[in-house]
Amino acid sequence: MKALTFLVACVVAVALVATYVALGGTSYKPTPVANPCVPRPHRPATGTDERVELVVLAAADAAACRLGVSREELVLALRSTDELDQLAEKEGKSRDELEEALRDGLVRAVGQAEDQDLIGGTTAGALRFAAEHLPLGLLLDLLRRGSSILG
């Protein structure tokens, strides 16, 4: 009985390895970072959190494209103004250029979200006002509260 159990375990192990190899498991290529300047496929949003997340991601794409960095790099830098300053320095941009790219990216994303009926006109107006007038630190705090992306 022990021999049969051992034999079945060996067959299952070989089948697992064979399936792994057959599905391309012998070569690992990480998923490349998406170009923030290329529009991403539209995905439906069912709740408020998902809608806010889509707006924040679209804003990050627009700002990252303008700055010439990946969205992921920009989102990581959004954790604090010090990290934003480090990114600006690394990319040879001024703080004003970085701030303008972030604000313009948010305004653009809000417009797209409104066009796609992800957010209503009142919300869009409030977000545009925030993007254009609030101090950058406060604006980032508000976005963090509204989206787990910047957590």
Backbone as a printed PyTorch tensor [residue, N CA C, xyz], in Angstrom:
tensor([[[  0.8170,  -1.1890,   0.0000],
         [  0.0000,   0.0000,   0.0000],
         [  0.8680,   1.2640,   0.0000]],

        [[  1.9690,   1.2600,   0.7850],
         [  2.8540,   2.4210,   0.8240],
         [  3.5210,   2.6370,  -0.5200]],

        [[  3.8510,   1.5560,  -1.1990],
         [  4.4940,   1.6620,  -2.5090],
         [  3.5470,   2.2910,  -3.5180]],

        [[  2.2710,   1.9180,  -3.4610],
         [  1.2870,   2.4780,  -4.3830],
         [  1.1010,   3.9800,  -4.1320]],

        [[  1.0420,   4.3790,  -2.8850],
         [  0.9170,   5.7940,  -2.5310],
         [  2.1210,   6.5750,  -3.0350]],

        [[  3.3030,   6.0020,  -2.8560],
         [  4.5320,   6.6400,  -3.3190],
         [  4.5210,   6.7690,  -4.8420]],

        [[  4.1030,   5.7360,  -5.5510],
         [  4.0610,   5.7500,  -7.0020],
         [  3.0770,   6.8060,  -7.5190]],

        [[  1.9060,   6.9010,  -6.8940],
         [  0.9070,   7.9000,  -7.2890],
         [  1.4650,   9.3090,  -7.0500]],

        [[  2.1360,   9.5170,  -5.9400],
         [  2.7290,  10.8270,  -5.6410],
         [  3.7790,  11.1900,  -6.6870]],

        [[  4.5770,  10.2210,  -7.1130],
         [  5.6000,  10.4730,  -8.1370],
         [  4.9520,  10.8310,  -9.4770]],

        [[  3.9000,  10.1210,  -9.8550],
         [  3.2010,  10.4060, -11.1100],
         [  2.6000,  11.8080, -11.0750]],

        [[  1.9900,  12.1690,  -9.9710],
         [  1.4070,  13.5060,  -9.8330],
         [  2.5010,  14.5690,  -9.9210]],

        [[  3.6380,  14.3290,  -9.2860],
         [  4.7460,  15.2880,  -9.3220],
         [  5.2720,  15.4600, -10.7410]],

        [[  5.4440,  14.3650, -11.4730],
         [  5.9300,  14.4320, -12.8530],
         [  4.9000,  15.1550, -13.7280]],

        [[  3.6200,  14.8660, -13.5210],
         [  2.5680,  15.5260, -14.3060],
         [  2.5610,  17.0310, -14.0330]],

        [[  2.7740,  17.4170, -12.7870],
         [  2.8180,  18.8360, -12.4380],
         [  3.9750,  19.5320, -13.1440]],

        [[  5.1510,  18.9320, -13.1160],
         [  6.3250,  19.5210, -13.7700],
         [  6.1160,  19.5660, -15.2820]],

        [[  5.5590,  18.5070, -15.8520],
         [  5.3250,  18.4730, -17.2980],
         [  4.3370,  19.5650, -17.7130]],

        [[  3.2950,  19.7660, -16.9210],
         [  2.3170,  20.8200, -17.2110],
         [  2.9710,  22.1880, -17.1170]],

        [[  3.7780,  22.4080, -16.1170],
         [  4.4950,  23.6680, -15.9280],
         [  5.3630,  23.9720, -17.1500]],

        [[  6.1110,  22.9770, -17.6160],
         [  6.9940,  23.1470, -18.7790],
         [  6.1560,  23.3810, -20.0360]],

        [[  5.0810,  22.6250, -20.2030],
         [  4.2340,  22.7590, -21.3870],
         [  3.6000,  24.1410, -21.4880]],

        [[  3.3320,  24.7660, -20.3710],
         [  2.7170,  26.0950, -20.3550],
         [  3.7420,  27.2300, -20.4050]],

        [[  4.9970,  26.9020, -20.6580],
         [  6.0220,  27.9340, -20.8060],
         [  6.7280,  28.2960, -19.5240]],

        [[  6.6750,  27.4510, -18.5480],
         [  7.2740,  27.7460, -17.2560],
         [  8.7900,  27.7050, -17.2230]],

        [[  9.4290,  27.3400, -18.3280],
         [ 10.8870,  27.2840, -18.3080],
         [ 11.5300,  28.6350, -18.5710]],

        [[ 10.7550,  29.5770, -19.0960],
         [ 11.3170,  30.9070, -19.3340],
         [ 10.4900,  31.9300, -18.5800]],

        [[ 11.1530,  32.7210, -17.7930],
         [ 10.4610,  33.7420, -17.0080],
         [ 10.8030,  35.1070, -17.5770]],

        [[  9.7830,  35.8060, -18.0100],
         [  9.9590,  37.1860, -18.4600],
         [  8.9690,  38.0260, -17.6820]],

        [[  9.4670,  38.9510, -16.8710],
         [  8.5300,  39.7970, -16.1330],
         [  7.6860,  40.6320, -17.0920]],

        [[  6.4910,  40.9370, -16.6660],
         [  5.6120,  41.7770, -17.4740],
         [  6.2500,  43.1540, -17.5910]],

        [[  6.4030,  43.6350, -18.8130],
         [  7.0140,  44.9640, -18.9580],
         [  6.0880,  46.0470, -18.4080]],

        [[  6.7120,  47.1200, -17.9580],
         [  5.9490,  48.2550, -17.4420],
         [  5.2600,  48.9210, -18.6260]],

        [[  3.9760,  49.1920, -18.4650],
         [  3.2010,  49.7920, -19.5530],
         [  3.6360,  51.2290, -19.8040]],

        [[  3.5800,  51.6160, -21.0550],
         [  3.8830,  52.9840, -21.4440],
         [  2.7160,  53.8690, -20.9950]],

        [[  2.9620,  54.8620, -20.1410],
         [  1.8620,  55.6920, -19.6490],
         [  1.2440,  56.5780, -20.7350]],

        [[  1.9280,  56.7170, -21.8790],
         [  1.4070,  57.5580, -22.9580],
         [  0.4310,  56.8110, -23.8640]],

        [[  0.3600,  55.4840, -23.7050],
         [ -0.5540,  54.6700, -24.5110],
         [ -1.8350,  54.4530, -23.7090]],

        [[ -2.9830,  54.7780, -24.2970],
         [ -4.2340,  54.5880, -23.5540],
         [ -4.4140,  53.1420, -23.1070]],

        [[ -4.8860,  52.9840, -21.9000],
         [ -5.1320,  51.6470, -21.3670],
         [ -6.5430,  51.2200, -21.7210]],

        [[ -6.7620,  49.9120, -21.7990],
         [ -8.1170,  49.4430, -22.1130],
         [ -9.1130,  49.8980, -21.0530]],

        [[-10.3090,  50.2480, -21.4990],
         [-11.3620,  50.6790, -20.5790],
         [-11.8230,  49.4830, -19.7620]],

        [[-11.9980,  49.6840, -18.4750],
         [-12.5480,  48.6240, -17.6290],
         [-13.6980,  49.2010, -16.8230]],

        [[-14.7280,  48.4090, -16.6460],
         [-15.8990,  48.9200, -15.9260],
         [-15.6110,  49.1060, -14.4370]],

        [[-16.2760,  50.0660, -13.8600],
         [-16.1520,  50.3240, -12.4240],
         [-17.5400,  50.2410, -11.8140]],

        [[-17.6570,  49.4380, -10.7650],
         [-18.9710,  49.2420, -10.1680],
         [-19.2050,  50.1090,  -8.9390]],

        [[-18.1890,  50.3940,  -8.1960],
         [-18.3580,  51.1600,  -6.9650],
         [-17.5860,  52.4630,  -6.9870]],

        [[-17.8290,  53.2690,  -5.9830],
         [-17.1630,  54.5660,  -5.8700],
         [-15.6510,  54.4070,  -5.7620]],

        [[-15.2000,  53.4500,  -4.9490],
         [-13.7590,  53.2380,  -4.7930],
         [-13.0990,  52.9170,  -6.1320]],

        [[-13.7440,  52.0750,  -6.9220],
         [-13.1810,  51.7180,  -8.2230],
         [-13.1670,  52.9230,  -9.1620]],

        [[-14.1810,  53.7500,  -9.0730],
         [-14.2190,  54.9420,  -9.9240],
         [-13.1110,  55.9170,  -9.5590]],

        [[-12.9350,  56.1370,  -8.2730],
         [-11.8620,  57.0250,  -7.8220],
         [-10.5090,  56.4510,  -8.2310]],

        [[-10.3640,  55.1400,  -8.0870],
         [ -9.1100,  54.4920,  -8.4760],
         [ -8.8210,  54.7030,  -9.9580]],

        [[ -9.8220,  54.5630, -10.8080],
         [ -9.6170,  54.7650, -12.2430],
         [ -9.2210,  56.2100, -12.5550]],

        [[ -9.8230,  57.1670, -11.8590],
         [ -9.4640,  58.5750, -12.0650],
         [ -8.0240,  58.8130, -11.6370]],

        [[ -7.6450,  58.2880, -10.4750],
         [ -6.2830,  58.4880,  -9.9750],
         [ -5.2640,  57.8290, -10.9060]],

        [[ -5.5670,  56.6230, -11.3830],
         [ -4.6360,  55.9380, -12.2930],
         [ -4.5170,  56.6860, -13.6220]],

        [[ -5.6240,  57.1890, -14.1390],
         [ -5.5730,  57.9620, -15.3820],
         [ -4.7730,  59.2480, -15.1810]],

        [[ -4.9410,  59.8810, -14.0330],
         [ -4.1700,  61.0900, -13.7220],
         [ -2.6820,  60.7610, -13.6350]],

        [[ -2.3680,  59.6360, -13.0000],
         [ -0.9610,  59.2170, -12.8900],
         [ -0.3820,  58.9220, -14.2640]],

        [[ -1.1580,  58.2790, -15.1360],
         [ -0.6860,  58.0100, -16.5000],
         [ -0.3830,  59.3130, -17.2330]],

        [[ -1.3110,  60.2630, -17.1680],
         [ -1.1220,  61.5260, -17.8800],
         [  0.1040,  62.2800, -17.3610]],

        [[  0.2540,  62.3370, -16.0480],
         [  1.4090,  63.0430, -15.4690],
         [  2.7120,  62.3140, -15.7830]],

        [[  2.6910,  60.9870, -15.6660],
         [  3.8960,  60.2000, -15.9450],
         [  4.3200,  60.3470, -17.4000]],

        [[  3.3520,  60.3540, -18.2970],
         [  3.6580,  60.5340, -19.7230],
         [  4.3420,  61.8730, -19.9480]],

        [[  3.7810,  62.8940, -19.3630],
         [  4.3470,  64.2370, -19.5350],
         [  5.7540,  64.3400, -18.9470]],

        [[  5.9930,  63.6240, -17.8520],
         [  7.2940,  63.6850, -17.1810],
         [  8.3070,  62.7010, -17.7620]],

        [[  7.8310,  61.7570, -18.5700],
         [  8.7430,  60.7790, -19.1650],
         [  9.1590,  59.6780, -18.2060]],

        [[  8.2910,  59.3270, -17.2600],
         [  8.5830,  58.2470, -16.3000],
         [  7.4410,  57.2400, -16.3620]],

        [[  7.6210,  56.1010, -15.7200],
         [  6.5440,  55.1190, -15.6710],
         [  5.5090,  55.5400, -14.6350]],

        [[  4.2950,  55.0580, -14.8260],
         [  3.2400,  55.3560, -13.8520],
         [  3.6280,  54.8000, -12.4910]],

        [[  4.2020,  53.6170, -12.4810],
         [  4.5730,  52.9790, -11.2170],
         [  5.5990,  53.8170, -10.4520]],

        [[  6.5710,  54.3480, -11.1760],
         [  7.5900,  55.1810, -10.5290],
         [  6.9610,  56.4460,  -9.9480]],

        [[  6.0510,  57.0350, -10.7010],
         [  5.3890,  58.2430, -10.2150],
         [  4.5170,  57.9440,  -9.0060]],

        [[  3.7340,  56.8690,  -9.0530],
         [  2.8530,  56.5290,  -7.9270],
         [  3.6730,  56.2880,  -6.6650]],

        [[  4.8110,  55.6270,  -6.7960],
         [  5.6620,  55.4190,  -5.6240],
         [  6.1680,  56.7470,  -5.0720]],

        [[  6.4540,  57.6940,  -5.9520],
         [  6.9430,  59.0020,  -5.5060],
         [  5.8450,  59.8480,  -4.8720]],

        [[  4.5820,  59.5100,  -5.1410],
         [  3.4710,  60.2970,  -4.5950],
         [  3.2570,  60.0640,  -3.1030]],

        [[  4.0260,  59.1830,  -2.5170],
         [  3.8500,  58.9060,  -1.0860],
         [  4.1990,  60.1090,  -0.2180]],

        [[  5.0830,  60.9570,  -0.7070],
         [  5.4340,  62.1490,   0.0760],
         [  6.0000,  63.2200,  -0.8530]],

        [[  5.9660,  64.4510,  -0.3940],
         [  6.5220,  65.5300,  -1.2150],
         [  8.0400,  65.4040,  -1.3330]],

        [[  8.6960,  64.8270,  -0.3180],
         [ 10.1420,  64.6100,  -0.4080],
         [ 10.4750,  63.6420,  -1.5400]],

        [[  9.6670,  62.5750,  -1.6570],
         [  9.9110,  61.6040,  -2.7340],
         [  9.6040,  62.2130,  -4.0960]],

        [[  8.6130,  63.1010,  -4.1430],
         [  8.3390,  63.8140,  -5.3990],
         [  9.5150,  64.7040,  -5.7760]],

        [[ 10.0830,  65.3810,  -4.7860],
         [ 11.2480,  66.2200,  -5.0500],
         [ 12.4220,  65.3820,  -5.5580]],

        [[ 12.6070,  64.1920,  -4.9960],
         [ 13.6810,  63.2950,  -5.4500],
         [ 13.4490,  62.8640,  -6.8940]],

        [[ 12.1980,  62.5540,  -7.2410],
         [ 11.8820,  62.1730,  -8.6200],
         [ 12.1470,  63.3340,  -9.5680]],

        [[ 11.7280,  64.5260,  -9.1780],
         [ 11.9590,  65.7090, -10.0170],
         [ 13.4470,  65.9070, -10.2620]],

        [[ 14.2260,  65.7820,  -9.2100],
         [ 15.6720,  65.9460,  -9.3410],
         [ 16.2630,  64.8760, -10.2470]],

        [[ 15.8450,  63.6410, -10.0470],
         [ 16.3470,  62.5160, -10.8560],
         [ 16.0440,  62.7220, -12.3360]],

        [[ 14.8720,  63.2530, -12.6350],
         [ 14.4420,  63.4340, -14.0230],
         [ 14.8480,  64.7890, -14.6040]],

        [[ 15.5400,  65.6030, -13.7990],
         [ 15.9830,  66.9040, -14.2830],
         [ 14.8400,  67.8860, -14.4770]],

        [[ 13.8090,  67.7410, -13.6570],
         [ 12.6360,  68.6180, -13.7350],
         [ 12.6090,  69.5100, -12.5000]],

        [[ 11.9730,  70.6490, -12.6480],
         [ 11.8020,  71.5190, -11.4830],
         [ 10.5790,  71.0630, -10.7030]],

        [[ 10.4700,  71.5210,  -9.4880],
         [  9.2970,  71.2150,  -8.6650],
         [  8.0330,  71.7600,  -9.3310]],

        [[  8.1520,  72.9320,  -9.9400],
         [  7.0060,  73.5280, -10.6210],
         [  6.5490,  72.6870, -11.8140]],

        [[  7.5080,  72.1480, -12.5820],
         [  7.1490,  71.2900, -13.7240],
         [  6.4340,  70.0260, -13.2570]],

        [[  6.9330,  69.4610, -12.1860],
         [  6.3240,  68.2510, -11.6360],
         [  4.9140,  68.5430, -11.1370]],

        [[  4.7760,  69.6210, -10.4120],
         [  3.4660,  69.9870,  -9.8710],
         [  2.4800,  70.2870, -10.9990]],

        [[  2.9280,  70.9800, -12.0260],
         [  2.0560,  71.2950, -13.1580],
         [  1.6240,  70.0140, -13.8790]],

        [[  2.5350,  69.0640, -14.0340],
         [  2.1930,  67.7950, -14.6860],
         [  1.1540,  67.0320, -13.8640]],

        [[  1.3070,  67.0310, -12.5500],
         [  0.3430,  66.3390, -11.6840],
         [ -1.0280,  67.0010, -11.7540]],

        [[ -1.0530,  68.3170, -11.6660],
         [ -2.3270,  69.0280, -11.7120],
         [ -3.0160,  68.8520, -13.0710]],

        [[ -2.2480,  69.0140, -14.1480],
         [ -2.8180,  68.8490, -15.4880],
         [ -3.2930,  67.4120, -15.7150]],

        [[ -2.5300,  66.4540, -15.1990],
         [ -2.9300,  65.0520, -15.3280],
         [ -4.2420,  64.7720, -14.6360]],

        [[ -4.4330,  65.3640, -13.4550],
         [ -5.6790,  65.1580, -12.7230],
         [ -6.8490,  65.8250, -13.4450]],

        [[ -6.6460,  67.0340, -13.9320],
         [ -7.7200,  67.7290, -14.6580],
         [ -8.1140,  66.9230, -15.9020]],

        [[ -7.1160,  66.4080, -16.6170],
         [ -7.3920,  65.6050, -17.8150],
         [ -8.1490,  64.3310, -17.4480]],

        [[ -7.7180,  63.6580, -16.3920],
         [ -8.3630,  62.4150, -15.9670],
         [ -9.7980,  62.6600, -15.5080]],

        [[-10.0250,  63.7750, -14.8410],
         [-11.3800,  64.1260, -14.3950],
         [-12.2760,  64.3370, -15.6100]],

        [[-11.7710,  65.0200, -16.6200],
         [-12.5410,  65.2280, -17.8440],
         [-12.8940,  63.9160, -18.5220]],

        [[-11.9210,  63.0100, -18.5920],
         [-12.1810,  61.7020, -19.1940],
         [-13.2140,  60.9230, -18.3780]],

        [[-13.0760,  60.9590, -17.0720],
         [-14.0120,  60.2360, -16.2040],
         [-15.4210,  60.7910, -16.3350]],

        [[-15.5210,  62.0950, -16.4650],
         [-16.8350,  62.7080, -16.6380],
         [-17.4320,  62.3050, -17.9950]],

        [[-16.5900,  62.2910, -19.0470],
         [-17.0520,  61.8830, -20.3790],
         [-17.5160,  60.4290, -20.3980]],

        [[-16.8790,  59.5960, -19.5690],
         [-17.2300,  58.1670, -19.5120],
         [-18.3200,  57.8910, -18.4740]],

        [[-18.8720,  58.9290, -17.8930],
         [-19.9090,  58.8050, -16.8620],
         [-19.4550,  58.0350, -15.6300]],

        [[-18.1650,  58.1110, -15.3320],
         [-17.6600,  57.5110, -14.0920],
         [-17.9480,  58.4120, -12.9050]],

        [[-17.9410,  59.7210, -13.1610],
         [-18.2440,  60.6890, -12.1110],
         [-19.2100,  61.7230, -12.6760]],

        [[-19.9560,  62.3280, -11.8040],
         [-20.9200,  63.3420, -12.2150],
         [-20.2820,  64.7120, -12.3360]],

        [[-21.0570,  65.6550, -12.8330],
         [-20.5590,  67.0050, -13.0540],
         [-20.1470,  67.7310, -11.7830]],

        [[-20.8820,  67.5250, -10.7000],
         [-20.5500,  68.1890,  -9.4330],
         [-19.2200,  67.6720,  -8.8990]],

        [[-19.0610,  66.3560,  -8.9290],
         [-17.7930,  65.7560,  -8.4730],
         [-16.6500,  66.2110,  -9.3630]],

        [[-16.8820,  66.2260, -10.6630],
         [-15.8360,  66.6620, -11.5980],
         [-15.4340,  68.1080, -11.3250]],

        [[-16.4180,  68.9650, -11.0950],
         [-16.1110,  70.3620, -10.8040],
         [-15.3000,  70.5170,  -9.5250]],

        [[-15.6830,  69.7530,  -8.4940],
         [-14.9500,  69.8230,  -7.2240],
         [-13.5100,  69.3270,  -7.3970]],

        [[-13.3390,  68.2410,  -8.1530],
         [-11.9810,  67.7080,  -8.3750],
         [-11.1350,  68.6580,  -9.2140]],

        [[-11.7430,  69.2830, -10.2200],
         [-10.9980,  70.2630, -11.0260],
         [-10.5530,  71.4430, -10.1550]],

        [[-11.4800,  71.9250,  -9.3330],
         [-11.1390,  73.0400,  -8.4420],
         [ -9.9830,  72.6380,  -7.5270]],

        [[-10.0670,  71.4380,  -6.9460],
         [ -8.9990,  70.9590,  -6.0600],
         [ -7.6750,  70.8730,  -6.8100]],

        [[ -7.7130,  70.3190,  -8.0150],
         [ -6.4830,  70.1630,  -8.7990],
         [ -5.8510,  71.5030,  -9.1430]],

        [[ -6.6740,  72.4860,  -9.3650],
         [ -6.1530,  73.7770,  -9.8030],
         [ -5.7750,  74.7170,  -8.6600]],

        [[ -6.3460,  74.5080,  -7.4460],
         [ -6.1700,  75.5170,  -6.4020],
         [ -5.5650,  75.0340,  -5.0850]],

        [[ -5.7250,  73.7760,  -4.7500],
         [ -5.2210,  73.3230,  -3.4500],
         [ -3.6960,  73.1910,  -3.4510]],

        [[ -3.0640,  73.4280,  -2.3110],
         [ -1.6280,  73.1570,  -2.2140],
         [ -1.3770,  71.6770,  -2.5320]],

        [[ -0.2430,  71.4010,  -3.1550],
         [  0.0460,  70.0470,  -3.6260],
         [ -0.0300,  69.0100,  -2.5100]],

        [[  0.5230,  69.2990,  -1.3450],
         [  0.4940,  68.3440,  -0.2390],
         [ -0.9230,  67.9770,   0.1700]],

        [[ -1.7920,  68.9850,   0.2470],
         [ -3.1920,  68.7350,   0.6070],
         [ -3.9050,  67.9480,  -0.4930]],

        [[ -3.6370,  68.2920,  -1.7370],
         [ -4.2360,  67.5680,  -2.8630],
         [ -3.8410,  66.0880,  -2.8260]],

        [[ -2.5710,  65.8120,  -2.5730],
         [ -2.1130,  64.4200,  -2.4940],
         [ -2.7590,  63.6920,  -1.3170]],

        [[ -2.9240,  64.3850,  -0.1930],
         [ -3.6020,  63.7680,   0.9590],
         [ -5.0370,  63.3930,   0.6120]],

        [[ -5.7410,  64.2780,  -0.0760],
         [ -7.1180,  63.9850,  -0.4780],
         [ -7.1770,  62.7970,  -1.4230]],

        [[ -6.2580,  62.7340,  -2.3700],
         [ -6.2340,  61.6020,  -3.3010],
         [ -5.9110,  60.2960,  -2.5800]],

        [[ -5.0190,  60.3680,  -1.6050],
         [ -4.6810,  59.1650,  -0.8260],
         [ -5.8990,  58.6470,  -0.0730]],

        [[ -6.6720,  59.5520,   0.4940],
         [ -7.8620,  59.1420,   1.2290],
         [ -8.9080,  58.5340,   0.3120]],

        [[ -8.9460,  59.0070,  -0.9350],
         [ -9.9420,  58.5290,  -1.8710],
         [ -9.5290,  57.2980,  -2.6430]],

        [[ -8.2660,  56.9120,  -2.5580],
         [ -7.8100,  55.7580,  -3.3330],
         [ -6.7610,  54.9810,  -2.5600]],

        [[ -6.9130,  53.6760,  -2.5410],
         [ -5.9200,  52.8190,  -1.8910],
         [ -4.6490,  52.7100,  -2.7150]],

        [[ -4.6620,  53.1640,  -3.9590],
         [ -3.4930,  53.0990,  -4.8330],
         [ -2.3060,  53.8450,  -4.2210]],

        [[ -2.5730,  55.0130,  -3.6410],
         [ -1.4850,  55.8210,  -3.0950],
         [ -1.2070,  55.5070,  -1.6290]],

        [[ -2.0260,  54.6290,  -1.0570],
         [ -1.9900,  54.1700,   0.3140],
         [ -0.8830,  54.5910,   1.1000]]])
